[in-house]
Each structure stands twice: as C-alpha cells, then as structure tokens.
Amino acid sequence: MFDFGFYARIFLRRLPYVLVLFVLCSAAGITLALMLPPVYRAEATLLVESEQIPDKLAASTVQTEATEQLQIIQQRILTRDILLEMANRLGIYATPKYARMPADKKVDDLRDRIRIVTTGGASQFGRGPAQATIVSVSFEAPTSGMAAAVTNELVTLILKENVKMRTTVAGQTLDFFTREVENLDQQLSQMSTRILAFQQENMNALPDSLEFRRSQQAALQERLTQLERDEAMLKDRRNRMVELYEATGRTSMAPPDPRAMSPEEQRLAELKERYASSVAVLSLENPKVTVLRNRIEALEKTVAAQKAGSTPSDAGTQKPMSDYDIQLADLDGQLEYIRSSKEQIQGQMAELKTSLEATPGNAVTLDALQRDYANIQAQYNQAVANKARAETGDMIESLSKGQRISVIEQAIAPREPTEPNRPKIAAAGVAGGIALGVGFVLLLEVLNTAVRRPADIATHLGITPFGTVPYLRTRQQVRNRRLIISGTLLVLVVGVPAGLWLVDTHVTPLEPLLNRVLDRVNLAGPGLAPVTRA
C-alpha cells in the first residue's frame, strides 16, 4: 500500500536539494534572460520583375531562372571577402568585446545572422499558375540602426550583383558572337581565296566550260578531218601535175599560149602535135615517125639549153621561175600550211583532251570547296543573326529592360527588439530547476536501499519490531544544516550571475554559444536560411 505521508516527509526532508537546484537553474535562466543583449531584426522586401519588353519583339540573352539567379547571387554576396569587407566598413565588430574574435568566426556569425528567403516564382513541376517571386532579406544586430544599415547594404549588394551578373552575361554573349563572326569572316575570305586560286590554276578544266570544250573538240575534229581531205586532194593534184609535166612539159592539158613561147618552143610544140597525130596512124618504126622523134629530141635539147643558158644582159640577175615551179611551190605552200594547221589543231585537241580528263577531278574538288564555303556561309549568317540578337539583349540589359530585382520596401530601424524572448528564457530556467530538483530527489530515492521505516524491517529481515525510535538531531546540527543550505542558496543566487557576467565580459562572449543552444531547443529564431520556395 502506498504510504503518501512517508513520501511527503521524505520530500520535505529533501526539499533543500530541490530548492538548491531550483534556485540554481532559475538564477541561471533569469540571469541569462537579463544579460542577453537585445537583438533587432530589420527586414527588406524585394520583387523579381519580368522582362519589360515582350520576348516576341526582343528577347534578352540572359535566360537564367529567377530562383537560380537568386541562389547564385546569395552565394556570391555571402563569400568570405565580401562579408569581412562589409563588417569592417559598417563597424559590425568594432566594439572591444569582439576585438579578438577570429575572422572565420566573424564570417560564420554573419552568415548565421543573415536570412534570405524566396517565395513564389514558377510552380514546381509546371503545375498551377506562376506566382510573383518575392525575396525577404533580414539581418539581426544588437542595435536597430545597425540592423537596418546592414540589411539595406545587403539589398544594395543583391541589386548590384544582379545588374553585374546580367550585364556581364549579356556582354560575354555579345563578345562571343562578335569573335565568332570575325573568325567566320576570316574563314570565308580564306575559302574564297582558295576557290579563286583553284579556278585560276584550272581555268581551262572547270566543269562550267565542259560543254563549250566538248563542242570545241568536235569542231576541231571536223576541221582536222577537212584539212586531211584537203591535204589528200592537194597531194593528188601535185602528183598528177608532176606526172603531166614530166610527160608533156606542161602543167595543164590546155594548149600553151604562143605569145608566151620562143620560136623553138613553138616549133617543138608543132612537132609534138605532128608526132602525136603520126603515131596515131603510123607505127613507131616508121621512118617518118623516127625522123619526127629525132627532131623533137634535138629541139628539146635546144629549148632546154635556152632555158638553162644565160645572156650577158642576164648576168647577176636571179633566174625567173617557170609556171611549173610557181604552181609546184604554191601547192607545196598549201600543203605546208595544212600540215602546220593540223599540228596546231592536234595540239589544241591534246590540250582539250587533257582538260576534259581533268574536269571530273576538278569538279569534285571544286564541289568540296564550294560545299565548305556554303557551310561556312551558313554558319556566318547564323552567327550574324545571333550577334544581332546578342546586341539587342545587351542593349536591353544595359537599359534595365530585362528581368530585374526592385525594392518594394526598404529596411527601417525596428522600434522593439525581436530577440531574446526573456520571459520564455526565464520560464524555461524556472521549469528546468523544478524538473531537475524533482528528478534529483526521485533518483536519490530509487538508488537508496537503506531501512528507514518499520515496514522495511519486516520486509527485509522478516521480523516484527515492538517499536521504533527516529534519529534525533541536536540543535547545533540543525543550525549548521540550515546555515549550509542558506549559504549554498546565497552563493547560487549571487555567484552564478556574477560568474556568467565575468565569463561574458573577460573571457568569451556567451551570446553565440547561447544562440546555438537556444536554436537547438527552438527558443530563438533561426540563423541563415537558404533560398526556399513557398
């Protein structure tokens, strides 16, 4: 059976321990609640505005999504160098309390006190309507003025970094396409030079003149055939003239002009006519025929001697050419002209044949060069179009007509501190003291196995006592016990706050440590929060 009176007396006897722990925790909680400096939080609100010019008319070359852009900006402004420069410029750690604080701890402390939260924007997975992207920037500081100043400085850094990032991206895009256009223009010039040099080197073997050269080859072949026919006719004519002259002494079958012949020649012609008519009716052995033949031979010698001889008046002059020699020379000249013409035509036909044979290979090479030129031309046209769009995008960003971040509400100095929650901290200390004291008493009772009442004697020894006498303390012992308890309570009430004050003032600030502890138990506001989406 539960003996409520017994445990009530034990609790009263252990009450000094409960009071000591209660006073210790309560003093620590109340001291911390009173000692903690006020924390002011200033907050500014930013809005991410969409492009001022519709994309269908002119699009910006910076296509970074708003949330991604804000994350990049946050990481850049929270770098070590920027935070330390801002802390030194604004004097965030100018007090002697933070004189020996390492730079790394300053950076960590600043990141814990800065809060940047993004809400809205495009819906996740493309579901639901898009919402306006709103950015909240806040900073916690021991004074309201510093909180507002640092928050506005953070806003300024965000705005500058946004403009810098967008203009830099637009400028880099424009520079890239400018260099690309220049490079492709040089490639086009080089390719044009190669095509022109190839066409000049193979001017007579290009595919565009193939049909002309084939028609020219056919015409030359026809001309060569005609010359060969003319040559054959002239050679036949010359041979017949030579045979006729050797047989008759004339170059044609027509009778010679008597005015152009000497008397001996006229007489020789008459004799030859008479000889021809006589041979037609008489035999060759006829004396008359023989006499005519002898006379003809004698006159031929005389005529030949006349033609071969010369008079004193003809001395030193050139022998005139006969009609036979003139005609023979004319025929030989015509044959020589035909021969040279044939050689020239054959040379031209050989050149045409060589060029026609080289034309297919030149066509393949020229097609490859022209194909490369067309590819480079297409790339050049695309690069020029991209450069035009990049110039438009750069102009849009330079005029701040693209996506931009604007300030909806500047940070102002708060009138009341947001932290710490002093009643909550003091209540936590009191509640902790009560819980710790009661828990300590319970722990002592659980661990205590001594015999303290008659029921314990009967339970442990198995005997029933006739009576029991409690332990009696003297007055001096009671007085000493009360002095010890009173002194301990006094030391705890006075010494704990004084010790905390000395540590915070001369050893190390307790505020960062307490903030971590309070963050763990969710008694203080969170530190730096990443960019989140609502």
Phi, psi and omega per residue, in radians:
M1 nan 2.369 -3.079
F2 -1.284 2.200 -3.117
D3 -1.718 1.586 -3.078
F4 -1.126 -0.686 -3.124
G5 -1.093 -0.689 -3.129
F6 -1.096 -0.818 -3.112
Y7 -1.233 -0.504 3.074
A8 -1.162 -0.712 3.108
R9 -1.152 -0.695 3.105
I10 -1.085 -0.750 -3.135
F11 -1.092 -0.694 3.108
L12 -1.140 -0.625 3.115
R13 -1.217 -0.593 3.109
R14 -1.516 0.015 -3.068
L15 -1.002 -0.591 3.083
P16 -1.021 -0.658 3.102
Y17 -1.131 -0.725 3.116
V18 -1.089 -0.742 3.133
L19 -1.122 -0.703 3.137
V20 -1.066 -0.865 -3.127
L21 -1.170 -0.677 3.116
F22 -1.084 -0.810 -3.140
V23 -1.156 -0.684 -3.132
L24 -1.070 -0.909 -3.113
C25 -1.184 -0.729 -3.139
S26 -1.110 -0.720 3.126
A27 -1.116 -0.729 3.130
A28 -1.132 -0.758 -3.126
G29 -1.154 -0.793 -3.133
I30 -1.165 -0.661 3.119
T31 -1.107 -0.793 3.120
L32 -1.117 -0.710 3.133
A33 -1.077 -0.622 3.139
L34 -1.442 -0.551 -3.066
M35 -1.437 -0.512 -3.074
L36 -1.074 2.274 3.135
P37 -1.229 2.687 3.115
P38 -1.197 2.556 3.120
V39 -2.057 2.114 3.126
Y40 -1.826 2.386 3.132
R41 -2.080 2.074 3.063
A42 -1.816 2.477 -3.048
E43 -2.324 2.411 3.059
A44 -2.118 2.655 -3.110
T45 -2.094 2.269 3.132
L46 -2.050 2.719 3.124
L47 -2.265 2.298 3.073
V48 -1.581 1.943 -3.117
E49 -1.618 2.535 3.114
S50 -1.334 3.120 -3.086
E51 -1.085 2.464 3.132
Q52 -1.389 -0.375 -3.136
I53 -1.967 2.307 -3.142
P54 -1.036 2.518 -3.138
D55 -1.101 -0.494 -3.132
K56 -1.177 -0.462 3.138
L57 -1.587 -0.853 3.134
A58 -2.747 2.136 -3.081
A59 -1.847 2.513 3.045
S60 -1.352 2.625 3.131
T61 -1.479 -0.081 3.095
V62 -1.660 1.895 -3.036
Q63 -1.965 0.433 3.141
T64 -1.270 2.330 3.124
E65 -1.183 2.586 -2.971
A66 -1.019 -0.807 -3.111
T67 -1.134 -0.747 3.101
E68 -1.083 -0.727 3.122
Q69 -1.079 -0.738 3.123
L70 -1.149 -0.652 3.088
Q71 -1.107 -0.736 3.109
I72 -1.098 -0.779 3.139
I73 -1.081 -0.735 3.136
Q74 -1.059 -0.801 -3.131
Q75 -1.111 -0.583 -3.110
R76 -1.303 -0.713 -3.098
I77 -1.375 -0.263 3.120
L78 -1.714 0.355 3.073
T79 -1.294 2.824 -3.049
R80 -1.050 -0.825 -3.065
D81 -1.127 -0.763 -3.110
I82 -1.159 -0.725 3.142
L83 -1.136 -0.768 3.131
L84 -1.150 -0.685 3.118
E85 -1.126 -0.716 3.118
M86 -1.158 -0.710 3.136
A87 -1.116 -0.725 3.126
N88 -1.218 -0.666 -3.102
R89 -1.228 -0.688 -3.119
L90 -1.607 -0.094 3.110
G91 1.178 0.695 -3.119
I92 -1.172 -0.632 -3.126
Y93 -2.013 0.683 -3.095
A94 -1.432 -0.227 -3.103
T95 -1.286 2.662 3.121
P96 -1.049 -0.388 -3.123
K97 -1.072 -0.556 -3.115
Y98 -1.890 0.355 -3.063
A99 -1.121 -0.656 -3.088
R100 -1.728 0.206 -3.111
M101 -1.271 2.194 -3.118
P102 -1.104 2.749 -3.117
A103 -1.123 -0.645 -3.136
D104 -1.114 -0.690 3.127
K105 -1.209 -0.596 3.068
K106 -1.091 -0.753 -3.140
V107 -1.110 -0.799 3.133
D108 -1.098 -0.690 -3.128
D109 -1.147 -0.719 3.121
L110 -1.120 -0.750 3.124
R111 -1.124 -0.553 3.096
D112 -1.240 -0.509 -3.052
R113 -1.615 -0.199 3.119
I114 -1.654 2.398 -3.140
R115 -2.335 2.165 3.112
I116 -2.244 2.067 -3.079
V117 -2.229 2.308 3.119
T118 -1.983 2.314 3.102
T119 -2.224 2.736 3.100
G120 1.437 -2.666 -3.097
G121 1.595 -2.929 -3.133
A122 -1.132 2.455 -3.122
S123 -1.211 2.591 -3.108
Q124 -1.195 2.384 -3.133
F125 1.079 0.321 3.089
G126 1.251 0.320 -3.124
R127 -1.742 2.359 3.104
G128 1.418 2.898 -3.122
P129 -1.274 2.625 3.093
A130 -1.289 2.559 -3.132
Q131 -2.019 2.800 3.113
A132 -1.131 2.428 3.135
T133 -1.540 2.013 -3.098
I134 -2.053 2.372 -3.104
V135 -2.069 2.248 3.074
S136 -1.891 2.217 -3.138
V137 -2.119 2.212 -3.135
S138 -2.449 2.774 3.126
F139 -2.539 2.466 3.128
E140 -1.830 2.297 -3.109
A141 -2.545 2.795 -3.136
P142 -1.253 -0.285 3.101
T143 -2.198 2.629 -3.116
S144 -1.186 -0.648 3.128
G145 -1.106 -0.758 3.126
M146 -1.150 -0.684 3.123
A147 -1.053 -0.797 3.131
A148 -1.174 -0.704 -3.109
A149 -1.137 -0.791 -3.134
V150 -1.173 -0.686 3.125
T151 -1.089 -0.797 3.105
N152 -1.131 -0.587 3.073
E153 -1.151 -0.713 3.064
L154 -1.067 -0.720 3.094
V155 -1.070 -0.760 3.119
T156 -1.080 -0.746 3.107
L157 -1.087 -0.707 3.130
I158 -1.106 -0.795 -3.134
L159 -1.114 -0.781 3.130
K160 -1.111 -0.763 -3.114
E161 -1.149 -0.627 3.107
N162 -1.118 -0.841 3.122
V163 -1.100 -0.753 -3.134
K164 -1.096 -0.772 -3.105
M165 -1.132 -0.793 -3.090
R166 -1.209 -0.770 3.120
T167 -1.171 -0.615 3.106
T168 -1.141 -0.792 3.125
V169 -1.088 -0.781 3.124
A170 -1.105 -0.734 3.118
G171 -1.142 -0.722 3.108
Q172 -1.128 -0.664 3.090
T173 -1.100 -0.775 3.123
L174 -1.120 -0.745 3.109
D175 -1.085 -0.691 -3.134
F176 -1.082 -0.855 -3.100
F177 -1.257 -0.493 3.050
T178 -1.122 -0.810 3.084
R179 -1.132 -0.619 3.126
E180 -1.139 -0.727 3.112
V181 -1.128 -0.759 3.122
E182 -1.092 -0.738 3.134
N183 -1.118 -0.793 3.135
L184 -1.186 -0.570 3.081
D185 -1.129 -0.717 3.073
Q186 -1.121 -0.713 3.105
Q187 -1.115 -0.682 3.083
L188 -1.094 -0.751 3.122
S189 -1.091 -0.780 3.129
Q190 -1.112 -0.723 3.132
M191 -1.167 -0.679 3.081
S192 -1.091 -0.719 3.108
T193 -1.109 -0.718 3.114
R194 -1.119 -0.757 3.137
I195 -1.120 -0.753 3.134
L196 -1.121 -0.751 3.118
A197 -1.105 -0.703 3.121
F198 -1.149 -0.720 3.120
Q199 -1.150 -0.651 3.103
Q200 -1.206 -0.668 3.126
E201 -1.202 -0.551 -3.098
N202 -2.091 0.778 -3.070
M203 -1.055 -0.638 -3.078
N204 -1.589 0.093 -3.107
A205 -2.364 0.638 3.126
L206 -1.618 2.630 -3.070
P207 -1.173 -0.440 -3.099
D208 -1.229 -0.364 3.105
S209 -1.824 0.302 -3.082
L210 -1.123 -0.825 -3.116
E211 -1.127 -0.691 3.108
F212 -1.085 -0.763 -3.129
R213 -1.200 -0.578 3.068
R214 -1.167 -0.743 3.072
S215 -1.140 -0.634 3.090
Q216 -1.154 -0.679 3.093
Q217 -1.118 -0.723 3.096
A218 -1.112 -0.708 3.124
A219 -1.147 -0.715 3.113
L220 -1.149 -0.670 3.104
Q221 -1.115 -0.706 3.103
E222 -1.158 -0.721 3.096
R223 -1.105 -0.710 3.116
L224 -1.112 -0.722 3.102
T225 -1.089 -0.723 3.119
Q226 -1.115 -0.724 3.120
L227 -1.124 -0.675 3.101
E228 -1.128 -0.665 3.066
R229 -1.135 -0.766 3.112
D230 -1.100 -0.686 3.134
E231 -1.116 -0.743 3.118
A232 -1.110 -0.701 3.127
M233 -1.133 -0.756 -3.129
L234 -1.167 -0.688 3.112
K235 -1.124 -0.718 3.109
D236 -1.132 -0.730 3.114
R237 -1.094 -0.733 -3.141
R238 -1.136 -0.754 -3.131
N239 -1.098 -0.730 3.136
R240 -1.173 -0.632 3.126
M241 -1.186 -0.688 3.117
V242 -1.122 -0.779 3.128
E243 -1.094 -0.710 3.137
L244 -1.149 -0.723 -3.129
Y245 -1.178 -0.700 3.138
E246 -1.172 -0.512 -3.119
A247 -1.482 -0.674 -3.018
T248 -2.059 -0.232 -3.068
G249 1.358 0.129 3.108
R250 -2.109 2.806 -3.136
T251 -1.725 -0.065 3.108
S252 -2.626 2.904 -3.136
M253 -1.424 -0.217 3.107
A254 -1.236 2.499 3.120
P255 -1.097 2.500 -3.128
P256 -1.222 2.775 3.114
D257 -1.360 2.099 -3.104
P258 -1.088 -0.487 -3.110
R259 -1.230 -0.388 -3.126
A260 -1.636 0.038 -3.098
M261 -1.972 2.685 3.071
S262 -1.347 2.897 3.113
P263 -1.010 -0.679 3.139
E264 -1.142 -0.680 3.135
E265 -1.196 -0.704 3.080
Q266 -1.081 -0.751 3.127
R267 -1.121 -0.658 3.139
L268 -1.157 -0.643 3.127
A269 -1.175 -0.707 3.122
E270 -1.107 -0.767 -3.137
L271 -1.105 -0.657 3.140
K272 -1.180 -0.603 3.110
E273 -1.211 -0.754 3.109
R274 -1.111 -0.698 3.136
Y275 -1.126 -0.713 -3.138
A276 -1.135 -0.737 3.122
S277 -1.216 -0.604 3.131
S278 -1.210 -0.718 -3.131
V279 -1.093 -0.529 -3.119
A280 -1.157 -0.470 -3.088
V281 -2.021 -0.357 -3.100
L282 -2.000 2.820 3.081
S283 -1.438 2.857 -3.105
L284 -1.211 -0.402 -3.118
E285 -1.540 0.011 3.118
N286 -1.159 2.382 -3.114
P287 -1.021 -0.608 -3.118
K288 -1.162 -0.705 3.128
V289 -1.179 -0.689 -3.124
T290 -1.128 -0.719 -3.130
V291 -1.102 -0.774 3.133
L292 -1.074 -0.656 -3.122
R293 -1.184 -0.705 3.136
N294 -1.154 -0.707 3.138
R295 -1.158 -0.680 3.110
I296 -1.094 -0.764 -3.138
E297 -1.096 -0.688 3.132
A298 -1.155 -0.742 3.134
L299 -1.192 -0.594 3.101
E300 -1.091 -0.701 3.092
K301 -1.122 -0.716 -3.131
T302 -1.132 -0.815 3.138
V303 -1.086 -0.709 3.128
A304 -1.140 -0.670 3.111
A305 -1.146 -0.632 3.114
Q306 -1.146 -0.742 3.138
K307 -1.208 -0.604 -3.130
A308 -1.430 -0.468 -3.104
G309 -1.356 3.062 -3.139
S310 -2.563 2.641 3.098
T311 -1.729 2.894 3.122
P312 -1.055 -0.544 -3.138
S313 -1.251 -0.401 3.132
D314 -1.554 -0.034 -3.111
A315 -1.097 2.391 3.104
G316 1.434 -0.005 3.098
T317 -1.855 2.781 -3.105
Q318 -1.353 2.476 3.133
K319 -1.201 2.231 -3.124
P320 -1.212 2.566 -3.132
M321 -1.443 2.541 3.108
S322 -1.422 2.928 3.105
D323 -1.078 -0.617 3.100
Y324 -1.100 -0.800 3.139
D325 -1.128 -0.671 -3.130
I326 -1.121 -0.831 -3.141
Q327 -1.125 -0.693 3.125
L328 -1.128 -0.720 3.106
A329 -1.145 -0.659 3.121
D330 -1.116 -0.765 3.122
L331 -1.125 -0.744 3.106
D332 -1.087 -0.672 3.094
G333 -1.107 -0.732 3.108
Q334 -1.128 -0.696 3.109
L335 -1.138 -0.682 3.112
E336 -1.138 -0.691 3.095
Y337 -1.093 -0.759 3.121
I338 -1.107 -0.694 -3.139
R339 -1.117 -0.812 3.114
S340 -1.122 -0.648 3.101
S341 -1.121 -0.710 3.115
K342 -1.097 -0.741 3.128
E343 -1.107 -0.722 3.125
Q344 -1.118 -0.781 -3.139
I345 -1.136 -0.718 3.107
Q346 -1.091 -0.667 3.077
G347 -1.128 -0.743 3.094
Q348 -1.112 -0.696 3.127
M349 -1.163 -0.627 3.082
A350 -1.119 -0.736 3.096
E351 -1.120 -0.731 3.110
L352 -1.100 -0.686 3.120
K353 -1.109 -0.750 3.120
T354 -1.093 -0.766 -3.140
S355 -1.171 -0.660 3.109
L356 -1.152 -0.657 3.094
E357 -1.194 -0.570 -3.130
A358 -1.456 -0.226 -3.064
T359 -1.092 -0.805 3.137
P360 -1.006 -0.784 3.112
G361 -1.122 -0.713 3.101
N362 -1.134 -0.626 3.121
A363 -1.115 -0.740 3.122
V364 -1.102 -0.806 -3.139
T365 -1.109 -0.780 -3.137
L366 -1.140 -0.671 3.085
D367 -1.091 -0.712 3.111
A368 -1.101 -0.768 3.117
L369 -1.113 -0.771 3.131
Q370 -1.172 -0.590 3.092
R371 -1.153 -0.764 3.072
D372 -1.077 -0.707 3.118
Y373 -1.097 -0.740 3.126
A374 -1.127 -0.698 3.112
N375 -1.106 -0.786 3.124
I376 -1.137 -0.647 3.115
Q377 -1.112 -0.734 3.093
A378 -1.107 -0.750 3.098
Q379 -1.109 -0.676 3.141
Y380 -1.136 -0.769 3.118
N381 -1.084 -0.742 3.109
Q382 -1.128 -0.714 3.132
A383 -1.142 -0.673 3.099
V384 -1.117 -0.741 3.095
A385 -1.105 -0.743 3.103
N386 -1.121 -0.662 3.114
K387 -1.122 -0.695 3.101
A388 -1.088 -0.755 3.094
R389 -1.141 -0.653 3.113
A390 -1.145 -0.668 3.090
E391 -1.124 -0.720 3.092
T392 -1.102 -0.785 3.113
G393 -1.080 -0.703 3.123
D394 -1.144 -0.669 3.090
M395 -1.151 -0.697 3.122
I396 -1.082 -0.784 -3.118
E397 -1.222 -0.653 3.132
S398 -1.162 -0.506 3.100
L399 -1.618 0.070 3.131
S400 1.016 0.716 3.094
K401 -1.754 -0.022 3.104
G402 -1.595 -2.783 3.093
Q403 -1.129 2.295 -3.078
R404 -2.496 2.853 3.105
I405 -1.927 2.161 -3.138
S406 -2.061 2.710 -3.110
V407 -1.586 2.094 3.062
I408 -1.495 -0.745 -3.080
E409 -2.507 2.103 3.085
Q410 -1.261 2.718 3.089
A411 -1.343 2.307 3.089
I412 -2.073 2.747 -3.114
A413 -1.204 2.131 3.140
P414 -1.239 2.583 3.136
R415 -1.393 -0.648 -3.088
E416 -2.033 2.534 3.086
P417 -1.226 2.574 3.104
T418 -1.576 -0.408 -3.141
E419 -2.516 2.758 -0.067
P420 -1.456 2.878 3.053
N421 -1.486 1.517 -2.996
R422 -1.073 -0.821 3.101
P423 -1.030 -0.663 -3.123
K424 -1.169 -0.728 3.129
I425 -1.154 -0.754 3.131
A426 -1.127 -0.737 3.112
A427 -1.115 -0.656 3.102
A428 -1.124 -0.658 3.106
G429 -1.144 -0.763 3.141
V430 -1.122 -0.831 -3.133
A431 -1.107 -0.640 3.109
G432 -1.164 -0.648 3.111
G433 -1.132 -0.766 3.136
I434 -1.103 -0.807 -3.113
A435 -1.121 -0.711 -3.131
L436 -1.163 -0.696 3.135
G437 -1.153 -0.828 3.140
V438 -1.114 -0.714 3.124
G439 -1.130 -0.619 3.120
F440 -1.168 -0.709 3.112
V441 -1.112 -0.781 3.112
L442 -1.074 -0.700 3.132
L443 -1.126 -0.690 3.116
L444 -1.117 -0.731 -3.124
E445 -1.173 -0.624 3.124
V446 -1.190 -0.661 -3.100
L447 -1.453 -0.250 -3.078
N448 -1.493 2.091 3.138
T449 -1.991 0.266 -3.090
A450 -1.306 2.788 3.106
V451 -1.517 2.076 -3.036
R452 -2.191 -0.084 -3.130
R453 -2.625 2.829 -3.124
P454 -0.978 -0.620 -3.136
A455 -1.102 -0.601 3.114
D456 -1.178 -0.603 3.122
I457 -1.145 -0.784 -3.139
A458 -1.153 -0.594 -3.097
T459 -1.289 -0.770 -3.026
H460 -1.517 -0.628 -3.055
L461 -1.746 -0.297 3.134
G462 1.327 0.405 3.129
I463 -2.208 2.793 3.134
T464 -1.966 1.998 -3.104
P465 -1.312 2.662 3.085
F466 -1.338 -0.515 -3.120
G467 -2.987 2.840 -3.124
T468 -2.290 2.548 3.126
V469 -2.112 2.150 -3.137
P470 -1.295 2.848 3.097
Y471 -1.321 2.197 -3.095
L472 -1.887 2.230 3.116
R473 -1.670 2.613 3.092
T474 -1.386 2.932 3.100
R475 -1.081 -0.669 3.136
Q476 -1.121 -0.701 3.125
Q477 -1.150 -0.691 3.107
V478 -1.136 -0.720 -3.135
R479 -1.114 -0.780 -3.137
N480 -1.094 -0.691 -3.119
R481 -1.145 -0.701 3.131
R482 -1.169 -0.648 3.105
L483 -1.126 -0.729 -3.133
I484 -1.101 -0.768 -3.133
I485 -1.137 -0.776 -3.135
S486 -1.101 -0.753 3.132
G487 -1.115 -0.730 3.134
T488 -1.094 -0.754 3.111
L489 -1.099 -0.692 3.138
L490 -1.136 -0.757 3.124
V491 -1.079 -0.727 -3.122
L492 -1.167 -0.727 -3.092
V493 -1.197 -0.674 -3.082
V494 -1.651 -0.744 -3.010
G495 -1.248 -0.707 -3.116
V496 -1.074 -0.881 3.099
P497 -1.063 -0.708 3.134
A498 -1.120 -0.705 3.121
G499 -1.127 -0.748 3.106
L500 -1.093 -0.670 3.125
W501 -1.153 -0.731 3.119
L502 -1.117 -0.734 3.125
V503 -1.112 -0.776 -3.108
D504 -1.165 -0.550 -3.058
T505 -1.528 -0.746 -2.970
H506 -1.914 -0.270 -3.072
V507 -1.884 -1.238 -3.111
T508 -2.693 2.509 3.117
P509 -1.097 2.367 3.137
L510 -1.554 -0.176 -3.058
E511 -1.087 -0.860 3.131
P512 -1.050 -0.723 -3.140
L513 -1.117 -0.752 -3.135
L514 -1.158 -0.660 3.110
N515 -1.061 -0.703 3.115
R516 -1.122 -0.748 -3.137
V517 -1.127 -0.765 -3.139
L518 -1.167 -0.595 3.065
D519 -1.110 -0.664 3.141
R520 -1.140 -0.663 -3.132
V521 -1.642 0.103 3.051
N522 1.114 0.700 3.089
L523 -1.793 -0.210 3.141
A524 -2.188 2.864 -3.138
G525 -1.188 2.737 3.124
P526 -1.226 2.792 3.104
G527 -1.474 -2.358 -3.120
L528 -1.169 2.192 3.117
A529 -1.914 2.408 3.114
P530 -1.214 2.905 3.098
V531 -1.155 2.107 -3.106
T532 -2.124 2.891 3.130
R533 -2.076 2.353 3.136
A534 -1.536 nan nan
